[in-house]
Amino acid sequence: MKIKVEVTSDELAEMYCDTTKELEEQLRDQIDNGVASNEGEAGVDWMVGYDLEVVLVNG
């Protein structure tokens, strides 16, 4: 599975991130550890493997 996030500089600033790499790390942690299934499993327990790409766009 591929997850692609497009983000502007303003959006990065609103999320207190200086770089897309920093946002990618935060998102990866949320997906792996913060997403819970109905049974209470973390994302890392039930999701298929994924590639995460965070891209800076103008806007």
PDB file as gemmi writes it, atoms N, CA and C in Angstrom:
CRYST1    1.000    1.000    1.000  90.00  90.00  90.00 P 1                      
ATOM      1  N   MET A   1       0.856  -1.157   0.000  1.00  0.00           N  
ATOM      2  CA  MET A   1       0.000   0.000   0.000  1.00  0.00           C  
ATOM      3  C   MET A   1       0.905   1.224   0.000  1.00  0.00           C  
ATOM      4  N   LYS A   2       0.472   2.255  -0.709  1.00  0.00           N  
ATOM      5  CA  LYS A   2       1.221   3.502  -0.737  1.00  0.00           C  
ATOM      6  C   LYS A   2       0.335   4.612  -0.197  1.00  0.00           C  
ATOM      7  N   ILE A   3       0.877   5.374   0.730  1.00  0.00           N  
ATOM      8  CA  ILE A   3       0.183   6.522   1.301  1.00  0.00           C  
ATOM      9  C   ILE A   3       0.979   7.754   0.896  1.00  0.00           C  
ATOM     10  N   LYS A   4       0.326   8.676   0.190  1.00  0.00           N  
ATOM     11  CA  LYS A   4       0.997   9.905  -0.241  1.00  0.00           C  
ATOM     12  C   LYS A   4       0.282  11.092   0.387  1.00  0.00           C  
ATOM     13  N   VAL A   5       1.053  11.959   1.015  1.00  0.00           N  
ATOM     14  CA  VAL A   5       0.513  13.153   1.656  1.00  0.00           C  
ATOM     15  C   VAL A   5       1.132  14.367   0.974  1.00  0.00           C  
ATOM     16  N   GLU A   6       0.299  15.266   0.497  1.00  0.00           N  
ATOM     17  CA  GLU A   6       0.768  16.526  -0.067  1.00  0.00           C  
ATOM     18  C   GLU A   6       0.507  17.616   0.960  1.00  0.00           C  
ATOM     19  N   VAL A   7       1.533  18.396   1.258  1.00  0.00           N  
ATOM     20  CA  VAL A   7       1.438  19.385   2.320  1.00  0.00           C  
ATOM     21  C   VAL A   7       2.131  20.675   1.877  1.00  0.00           C  
ATOM     22  N   THR A   8       1.583  21.806   2.302  1.00  0.00           N  
ATOM     23  CA  THR A   8       2.206  23.099   2.006  1.00  0.00           C  
ATOM     24  C   THR A   8       3.116  23.504   3.163  1.00  0.00           C  
ATOM     25  N   SER A   9       3.937  24.504   2.925  1.00  0.00           N  
ATOM     26  CA  SER A   9       4.808  25.029   3.985  1.00  0.00           C  
ATOM     27  C   SER A   9       3.984  25.556   5.155  1.00  0.00           C  
ATOM     28  N   ASP A  10       2.876  26.220   4.843  1.00  0.00           N  
ATOM     29  CA  ASP A  10       2.006  26.741   5.901  1.00  0.00           C  
ATOM     30  C   ASP A  10       1.414  25.606   6.737  1.00  0.00           C  
ATOM     31  N   GLU A  11       1.009  24.529   6.075  1.00  0.00           N  
ATOM     32  CA  GLU A  11       0.452  23.386   6.806  1.00  0.00           C  
ATOM     33  C   GLU A  11       1.513  22.733   7.688  1.00  0.00           C  
ATOM     34  N   LEU A  12       2.740  22.620   7.179  1.00  0.00           N  
ATOM     35  CA  LEU A  12       3.829  22.088   8.003  1.00  0.00           C  
ATOM     36  C   LEU A  12       3.997  22.933   9.257  1.00  0.00           C  
ATOM     37  N   ALA A  13       4.002  24.252   9.076  1.00  0.00           N  
ATOM     38  CA  ALA A  13       4.172  25.160  10.210  1.00  0.00           C  
ATOM     39  C   ALA A  13       3.030  25.006  11.216  1.00  0.00           C  
ATOM     40  N   GLU A  14       1.803  24.846  10.729  1.00  0.00           N  
ATOM     41  CA  GLU A  14       0.650  24.665  11.620  1.00  0.00           C  
ATOM     42  C   GLU A  14       0.776  23.398  12.461  1.00  0.00           C  
ATOM     43  N   MET A  15       1.483  22.396  11.921  1.00  0.00           N  
ATOM     44  CA  MET A  15       1.669  21.125  12.634  1.00  0.00           C  
ATOM     45  C   MET A  15       3.008  21.092  13.367  1.00  0.00           C  
ATOM     46  N   TYR A  16       3.659  22.274  13.459  1.00  0.00           N  
ATOM     47  CA  TYR A  16       4.932  22.418  14.181  1.00  0.00           C  
ATOM     48  C   TYR A  16       6.025  21.505  13.628  1.00  0.00           C  
ATOM     49  N   CYS A  17       6.044  21.339  12.306  1.00  0.00           N  
ATOM     50  CA  CYS A  17       7.081  20.549  11.636  1.00  0.00           C  
ATOM     51  C   CYS A  17       7.926  21.488  10.783  1.00  0.00           C  
ATOM     52  N   ASP A  18       9.233  21.290  10.827  1.00  0.00           N  
ATOM     53  CA  ASP A  18      10.138  22.099  10.018  1.00  0.00           C  
ATOM     54  C   ASP A  18      10.384  21.491   8.646  1.00  0.00           C  
ATOM     55  N   THR A  19      10.238  20.175   8.530  1.00  0.00           N  
ATOM     56  CA  THR A  19      10.531  19.484   7.273  1.00  0.00           C  
ATOM     57  C   THR A  19       9.475  18.419   6.988  1.00  0.00           C  
ATOM     58  N   THR A  20       9.423  17.988   5.732  1.00  0.00           N  
ATOM     59  CA  THR A  20       8.519  16.893   5.380  1.00  0.00           C  
ATOM     60  C   THR A  20       8.965  15.600   6.056  1.00  0.00           C  
ATOM     61  N   LYS A  21      10.263  15.440   6.254  1.00  0.00           N  
ATOM     62  CA  LYS A  21      10.787  14.241   6.925  1.00  0.00           C  
ATOM     63  C   LYS A  21      10.258  14.167   8.362  1.00  0.00           C  
ATOM     64  N   GLU A  22      10.219  15.300   9.041  1.00  0.00           N  
ATOM     65  CA  GLU A  22       9.694  15.338  10.407  1.00  0.00           C  
ATOM     66  C   GLU A  22       8.216  14.944  10.432  1.00  0.00           C  
ATOM     67  N   LEU A  23       7.433  15.466   9.492  1.00  0.00           N  
ATOM     68  CA  LEU A  23       6.016  15.098   9.418  1.00  0.00           C  
ATOM     69  C   LEU A  23       5.872  13.622   9.095  1.00  0.00           C  
ATOM     70  N   GLU A  24       6.695  13.120   8.183  1.00  0.00           N  
ATOM     71  CA  GLU A  24       6.649  11.701   7.834  1.00  0.00           C  
ATOM     72  C   GLU A  24       6.890  10.831   9.067  1.00  0.00           C  
ATOM     73  N   GLU A  25       7.855  11.193   9.884  1.00  0.00           N  
ATOM     74  CA  GLU A  25       8.141  10.422  11.097  1.00  0.00           C  
ATOM     75  C   GLU A  25       6.956  10.446  12.058  1.00  0.00           C  
ATOM     76  N   GLN A  26       6.333  11.622  12.212  1.00  0.00           N  
ATOM     77  CA  GLN A  26       5.172  11.731  13.100  1.00  0.00           C  
ATOM     78  C   GLN A  26       3.993  10.917  12.571  1.00  0.00           C  
ATOM     79  N   LEU A  27       3.749  10.982  11.270  1.00  0.00           N  
ATOM     80  CA  LEU A  27       2.651  10.214  10.678  1.00  0.00           C  
ATOM     81  C   LEU A  27       2.897   8.718  10.803  1.00  0.00           C  
ATOM     82  N   ARG A  28       4.136   8.296  10.544  1.00  0.00           N  
ATOM     83  CA  ARG A  28       4.470   6.876  10.644  1.00  0.00           C  
ATOM     84  C   ARG A  28       4.226   6.369  12.074  1.00  0.00           C  
ATOM     85  N   ASP A  29       4.596   7.163  13.062  1.00  0.00           N  
ATOM     86  CA  ASP A  29       4.362   6.769  14.454  1.00  0.00           C  
ATOM     87  C   ASP A  29       2.867   6.660  14.741  1.00  0.00           C  
ATOM     88  N   GLN A  30       2.081   7.619  14.237  1.00  0.00           N  
ATOM     89  CA  GLN A  30       0.631   7.578  14.447  1.00  0.00           C  
ATOM     90  C   GLN A  30      -0.001   6.371  13.763  1.00  0.00           C  
ATOM     91  N   ILE A  31       0.411   6.096  12.534  1.00  0.00           N  
ATOM     92  CA  ILE A  31      -0.153   4.957  11.806  1.00  0.00           C  
ATOM     93  C   ILE A  31       0.214   3.648  12.494  1.00  0.00           C  
ATOM     94  N   ASP A  32       1.475   3.517  12.874  1.00  0.00           N  
ATOM     95  CA  ASP A  32       1.945   2.264  13.475  1.00  0.00           C  
ATOM     96  C   ASP A  32       1.426   2.047  14.891  1.00  0.00           C  
ATOM     97  N   ASN A  33       1.309   3.121  15.658  1.00  0.00           N  
ATOM     98  CA  ASN A  33       1.016   2.974  17.084  1.00  0.00           C  
ATOM     99  C   ASN A  33      -0.297   3.592  17.534  1.00  0.00           C  
ATOM    100  N   GLY A  34      -0.828   4.533  16.768  1.00  0.00           N  
ATOM    101  CA  GLY A  34      -1.997   5.259  17.229  1.00  0.00           C  
ATOM    102  C   GLY A  34      -3.310   4.837  16.596  1.00  0.00           C  
ATOM    103  N   VAL A  35      -3.256   4.147  15.467  1.00  0.00           N  
ATOM    104  CA  VAL A  35      -4.478   3.713  14.782  1.00  0.00           C  
ATOM    105  C   VAL A  35      -4.908   2.387  15.387  1.00  0.00           C  
ATOM    106  N   ALA A  36      -6.102   2.346  15.922  1.00  0.00           N  
ATOM    107  CA  ALA A  36      -6.569   1.121  16.583  1.00  0.00           C  
ATOM    108  C   ALA A  36      -7.726   0.497  15.815  1.00  0.00           C  
ATOM    109  N   SER A  37      -7.742  -0.823  15.800  1.00  0.00           N  
ATOM    110  CA  SER A  37      -8.863  -1.551  15.204  1.00  0.00           C  
ATOM    111  C   SER A  37      -9.978  -1.660  16.236  1.00  0.00           C  
ATOM    112  N   ASN A  38     -11.095  -2.224  15.846  1.00  0.00           N  
ATOM    113  CA  ASN A  38     -12.203  -2.432  16.781  1.00  0.00           C  
ATOM    114  C   ASN A  38     -11.797  -3.313  17.952  1.00  0.00           C  
ATOM    115  N   GLU A  39     -10.797  -4.172  17.721  1.00  0.00           N  
ATOM    116  CA  GLU A  39     -10.325  -5.073  18.777  1.00  0.00           C  
ATOM    117  C   GLU A  39      -9.218  -4.438  19.614  1.00  0.00           C  
ATOM    118  N   GLY A  40      -8.868  -3.190  19.322  1.00  0.00           N  
ATOM    119  CA  GLY A  40      -7.857  -2.495  20.095  1.00  0.00           C  
ATOM    120  C   GLY A  40      -6.429  -2.713  19.630  1.00  0.00           C  
ATOM    121  N   GLU A  41      -6.253  -3.355  18.468  1.00  0.00           N  
ATOM    122  CA  GLU A  41      -4.912  -3.589  17.952  1.00  0.00           C  
ATOM    123  C   GLU A  41      -4.362  -2.303  17.332  1.00  0.00           C  
ATOM    124  N   ALA A  42      -3.063  -2.078  17.490  1.00  0.00           N  
ATOM    125  CA  ALA A  42      -2.410  -0.936  16.858  1.00  0.00           C  
ATOM    126  C   ALA A  42      -2.288  -1.189  15.363  1.00  0.00           C  
ATOM    127  N   GLY A  43      -2.101  -0.125  14.593  1.00  0.00           N  
ATOM    128  CA  GLY A  43      -1.989  -0.245  13.146  1.00  0.00           C  
ATOM    129  C   GLY A  43      -0.922  -1.223  12.707  1.00  0.00           C  
ATOM    130  N   VAL A  44       0.186  -1.246  13.413  1.00  0.00           N  
ATOM    131  CA  VAL A  44       1.281  -2.150  13.053  1.00  0.00           C  
ATOM    132  C   VAL A  44       0.846  -3.611  13.151  1.00  0.00           C  
ATOM    133  N   ASP A  45      -0.171  -3.894  13.969  1.00  0.00           N  
ATOM    134  CA  ASP A  45      -0.650  -5.266  14.154  1.00  0.00           C  
ATOM    135  C   ASP A  45      -1.591  -5.729  13.046  1.00  0.00           C  
ATOM    136  N   TRP A  46      -2.333  -4.819  12.438  1.00  0.00           N  
ATOM    137  CA  TRP A  46      -3.355  -5.256  11.493  1.00  0.00           C  
ATOM    138  C   TRP A  46      -3.203  -4.704  10.080  1.00  0.00           C  
ATOM    139  N   MET A  47      -2.409  -3.649   9.902  1.00  0.00           N  
ATOM    140  CA  MET A  47      -2.271  -3.071   8.563  1.00  0.00           C  
ATOM    141  C   MET A  47      -1.250  -3.839   7.733  1.00  0.00           C  
ATOM    142  N   VAL A  48      -1.460  -3.833   6.424  1.00  0.00           N  
ATOM    143  CA  VAL A  48      -0.453  -4.387   5.520  1.00  0.00           C  
ATOM    144  C   VAL A  48       0.724  -3.412   5.481  1.00  0.00           C  
ATOM    145  N   GLY A  49       1.848  -3.878   4.979  1.00  0.00           N  
ATOM    146  CA  GLY A  49       3.002  -2.997   4.850  1.00  0.00           C  
ATOM    147  C   GLY A  49       2.663  -1.795   3.981  1.00  0.00           C  
ATOM    148  N   TYR A  50       3.333  -0.693   4.206  1.00  0.00           N  
ATOM    149  CA  TYR A  50       3.029   0.512   3.443  1.00  0.00           C  
ATOM    150  C   TYR A  50       4.284   1.331   3.195  1.00  0.00           C  
ATOM    151  N   ASP A  51       4.220   2.120   2.128  1.00  0.00           N  
ATOM    152  CA  ASP A  51       5.214   3.141   1.834  1.00  0.00           C  
ATOM    153  C   ASP A  51       4.543   4.471   2.104  1.00  0.00           C  
ATOM    154  N   LEU A  52       5.224   5.344   2.812  1.00  0.00           N  
ATOM    155  CA  LEU A  52       4.685   6.657   3.140  1.00  0.00           C  
ATOM    156  C   LEU A  52       5.540   7.712   2.454  1.00  0.00           C  
ATOM    157  N   GLU A  53       4.878   8.594   1.715  1.00  0.00           N  
ATOM    158  CA  GLU A  53       5.579   9.667   1.013  1.00  0.00           C  
ATOM    159  C   GLU A  53       4.915  10.989   1.382  1.00  0.00           C  
ATOM    160  N   VAL A  54       5.703  11.932   1.876  1.00  0.00           N  
ATOM    161  CA  VAL A  54       5.204  13.265   2.184  1.00  0.00           C  
ATOM    162  C   VAL A  54       5.881  14.229   1.216  1.00  0.00           C  
ATOM    163  N   VAL A  55       5.062  14.961   0.456  1.00  0.00           N  
ATOM    164  CA  VAL A  55       5.560  15.828  -0.605  1.00  0.00           C  
ATOM    165  C   VAL A  55       5.171  17.273  -0.313  1.00  0.00           C  
ATOM    166  N   LEU A  56       6.121  18.173  -0.432  1.00  0.00           N  
ATOM    167  CA  LEU A  56       5.864  19.598  -0.265  1.00  0.00           C  
ATOM    168  C   LEU A  56       5.319  20.162  -1.573  1.00  0.00           C  
ATOM    169  N   VAL A  57       4.172  20.829  -1.497  1.00  0.00           N  
ATOM    170  CA  VAL A  57       3.549  21.439  -2.673  1.00  0.00           C  
ATOM    171  C   VAL A  57       3.369  22.932  -2.424  1.00  0.00           C  
ATOM    172  N   ASN A  58       3.220  23.697  -3.485  1.00  0.00           N  
ATOM    173  CA  ASN A  58       2.944  25.132  -3.362  1.00  0.00           C  
ATOM    174  C   ASN A  58       1.473  25.309  -3.047  1.00  0.00           C  
ATOM    175  N   GLY A  59       1.192  26.318  -2.255  1.00  0.00           N  
ATOM    176  CA  GLY A  59      -0.220  26.541  -1.984  1.00  0.00           C  
ATOM    177  C   GLY A  59      -0.479  27.473  -0.880  1.00  0.00           C  
TER     178      GLY A  59                                                      
END                                                                             
